[in-house]
Amino acid sequence: MSPKPATYDPGTALYDPATDRVGEYRGQAGARAMLRPLGGGREWEAEPGSLRPATDRERLSASVRAANDRTLATPPGPGDVSRPPEPVEGCPTCLWLADRRVAARASFDHSAVTDANVLMREHQRKEHDG
């Protein structure tokens, strides 16, 4: 006789090794457990016996991924400084600052990325009327 799978309360964050994902337990659908991505999304079915509570690291990673997905899905509004400025076509200063930003991203220097964005915004306000 196989051991009975653990039962979980709705809302519990569980790790599904079959999909390598963390999901919020929604309930049972027949013999299968229903999970939904943290932050919302399409539910999926999982084998209840293979599920386990997500570690703090797994839960945090899934939550950050969901927050990033929401942020990227939201279009920027006018004057939104949360989005990097786009270089003005044909402007050597804008292109130089954009290249500087790309190099900073490649070296994971987030401070230098921010500096390049600030400098490009200042340059564009002074030289490109906006």
C-alpha positions as a Markdown table, in Angstrom:
| # | Residue | x | y | z |
|---|---|---|---|---|
| 1 | Met | 0.0 | 0.0 | 0.0 |
| 2 | Ser | 1.5 | 3.4 | -1.0 |
| 3 | Pro | 1.6 | 6.2 | 1.5 |
| 4 | Lys | -1.1 | 8.8 | 1.3 |
| 5 | Pro | 0.1 | 12.1 | -0.1 |
| 6 | Ala | 0.3 | 15.0 | 2.3 |
| 7 | Thr | -2.7 | 17.4 | 2.3 |
| 8 | Tyr | -2.2 | 21.1 | 2.1 |
| 9 | Asp | -4.2 | 24.2 | 2.9 |
| 10 | Pro | -5.3 | 26.3 | -0.1 |
| 11 | Gly | -2.7 | 29.1 | -0.7 |
| 12 | Thr | 0.3 | 27.0 | 0.5 |
| 13 | Ala | 3.4 | 27.5 | -1.7 |
| 14 | Leu | 4.5 | 24.1 | -3.1 |
| 15 | Tyr | 7.4 | 23.0 | -5.3 |
| 16 | Asp | 6.5 | 20.8 | -8.2 |
| 17 | Pro | 9.6 | 18.8 | -9.3 |
| 18 | Ala | 7.9 | 17.6 | -12.5 |
| 19 | Thr | 7.8 | 21.2 | -13.8 |
| 20 | Asp | 10.5 | 22.7 | -11.6 |
| 21 | Arg | 8.1 | 25.5 | -10.6 |
| 22 | Val | 6.6 | 26.9 | -7.4 |
| 23 | Gly | 2.9 | 27.2 | -7.3 |
| 24 | Glu | 0.1 | 28.1 | -4.9 |
| 25 | Tyr | -2.0 | 25.1 | -3.9 |
| 26 | Arg | -5.6 | 25.6 | -5.1 |
| 27 | Gly | -7.1 | 22.2 | -4.3 |
| 28 | Gln | -7.7 | 18.8 | -5.8 |
| 29 | Ala | -9.2 | 17.9 | -9.2 |
| 30 | Gly | -9.8 | 14.2 | -8.9 |
| 31 | Ala | -6.5 | 12.5 | -8.1 |
| 32 | Arg | -4.4 | 15.5 | -9.2 |
| 33 | Ala | -3.4 | 18.6 | -7.2 |
| 34 | Met | -4.1 | 22.0 | -8.8 |
| 35 | Leu | -1.4 | 24.7 | -8.6 |
| 36 | Arg | -1.3 | 28.3 | -9.8 |
| 37 | Pro | 1.8 | 30.4 | -10.3 |
| 38 | Leu | 2.5 | 32.8 | -7.5 |
| 39 | Gly | 1.1 | 36.1 | -8.5 |
| 40 | Gly | -1.5 | 34.6 | -10.7 |
| 41 | Gly | -1.6 | 32.8 | -14.0 |
| 42 | Arg | -2.7 | 29.6 | -15.6 |
| 43 | Glu | -3.2 | 26.7 | -13.2 |
| 44 | Trp | -1.5 | 23.3 | -13.8 |
| 45 | Glu | -2.0 | 19.8 | -12.5 |
| 46 | Ala | 0.6 | 18.1 | -10.5 |
| 47 | Glu | 1.1 | 14.7 | -8.9 |
| 48 | Pro | 0.2 | 15.2 | -5.2 |
| 49 | Gly | 2.7 | 12.6 | -4.0 |
| 50 | Ser | 5.7 | 14.5 | -5.5 |
| 51 | Leu | 4.8 | 17.9 | -4.1 |
| 52 | Arg | 6.6 | 19.4 | -1.1 |
| 53 | Pro | 6.4 | 22.8 | 0.6 |
| 54 | Ala | 8.6 | 25.3 | -1.2 |
| 55 | Thr | 11.7 | 26.6 | 0.6 |
| 56 | Asp | 12.0 | 30.2 | 1.4 |
| 57 | Arg | 14.4 | 30.7 | -1.4 |
| 58 | Glu | 12.1 | 29.0 | -4.0 |
| 59 | Arg | 9.1 | 31.0 | -2.8 |
| 60 | Leu | 11.1 | 34.3 | -2.9 |
| 61 | Ser | 12.4 | 33.5 | -6.4 |
| 62 | Ala | 9.0 | 32.7 | -7.7 |
| 63 | Ser | 7.5 | 35.9 | -6.2 |
| 64 | Val | 10.3 | 38.1 | -7.6 |
| 65 | Arg | 9.8 | 36.4 | -11.1 |
| 66 | Ala | 6.0 | 37.2 | -10.8 |
| 67 | Ala | 6.7 | 40.8 | -9.8 |
| 68 | Asn | 9.1 | 41.2 | -12.7 |
| 69 | Asp | 6.6 | 39.8 | -15.2 |
| 70 | Arg | 3.9 | 42.2 | -14.0 |
| 71 | Thr | 6.3 | 45.1 | -14.3 |
| 72 | Leu | 7.4 | 44.2 | -17.8 |
| 73 | Ala | 3.8 | 43.7 | -18.8 |
| 74 | Thr | 2.9 | 47.3 | -17.8 |
| 75 | Pro | 3.6 | 49.9 | -20.5 |
| 76 | Pro | 5.5 | 53.0 | -19.4 |
| 77 | Gly | 3.5 | 56.2 | -19.0 |
| 78 | Pro | 4.7 | 59.6 | -20.1 |
| 79 | Gly | 7.6 | 60.8 | -18.0 |
| 80 | Asp | 8.0 | 57.4 | -16.4 |
| 81 | Val | 11.6 | 57.3 | -15.1 |
| 82 | Ser | 11.3 | 53.6 | -14.2 |
| 83 | Arg | 12.1 | 52.9 | -17.9 |
| 84 | Pro | 15.5 | 53.6 | -19.4 |
| 85 | Pro | 15.5 | 56.5 | -21.9 |
| 86 | Glu | 16.0 | 55.7 | -25.5 |
| 87 | Pro | 18.8 | 57.3 | -27.4 |
| 88 | Val | 17.9 | 60.0 | -30.0 |
| 89 | Glu | 18.8 | 58.6 | -33.5 |
| 90 | Gly | 21.9 | 60.2 | -34.9 |
| 91 | Cys | 23.0 | 61.8 | -31.7 |
| 92 | Pro | 26.6 | 60.8 | -30.8 |
| 93 | Thr | 26.2 | 61.6 | -27.1 |
| 94 | Cys | 23.0 | 59.6 | -26.8 |
| 95 | Leu | 24.7 | 56.6 | -28.6 |
| 96 | Trp | 27.8 | 56.9 | -26.4 |
| 97 | Leu | 25.6 | 56.9 | -23.2 |
| 98 | Ala | 23.6 | 54.0 | -24.5 |
| 99 | Asp | 26.8 | 52.0 | -25.2 |
| 100 | Arg | 28.0 | 52.9 | -21.7 |
| 101 | Arg | 24.7 | 51.6 | -20.3 |
| 102 | Val | 25.0 | 48.3 | -22.3 |
| 103 | Ala | 28.6 | 47.8 | -21.0 |
| 104 | Ala | 27.4 | 48.4 | -17.4 |
| 105 | Arg | 24.6 | 45.9 | -17.7 |
| 106 | Ala | 27.0 | 43.3 | -19.1 |
| 107 | Ser | 29.2 | 43.7 | -16.1 |
| 108 | Phe | 26.2 | 43.7 | -13.7 |
| 109 | Asp | 27.2 | 47.2 | -12.5 |
| 110 | His | 23.7 | 48.5 | -11.7 |
| 111 | Ser | 24.9 | 51.8 | -10.3 |
| 112 | Ala | 26.6 | 52.6 | -13.6 |
| 113 | Val | 23.4 | 51.6 | -15.5 |
| 114 | Thr | 21.5 | 54.1 | -13.4 |
| 115 | Asp | 24.2 | 56.8 | -13.9 |
| 116 | Ala | 24.0 | 56.3 | -17.7 |
| 117 | Asn | 20.2 | 56.7 | -17.6 |
| 118 | Val | 20.4 | 59.9 | -15.5 |
| 119 | Leu | 23.1 | 61.4 | -17.8 |
| 120 | Met | 21.1 | 60.5 | -20.9 |
| 121 | Arg | 17.9 | 62.1 | -19.4 |
| 122 | Glu | 19.9 | 65.3 | -18.5 |
| 123 | His | 21.4 | 65.4 | -21.9 |
| 124 | Gln | 18.1 | 64.9 | -23.7 |
| 125 | Arg | 16.4 | 67.6 | -21.6 |
| 126 | Lys | 19.2 | 70.1 | -22.5 |
| 127 | Glu | 19.9 | 69.1 | -26.1 |
| 128 | His | 16.7 | 67.5 | -27.4 |
| 129 | Asp | 13.9 | 69.5 | -25.7 |
| 130 | Gly | 12.7 | 66.7 | -23.5 |
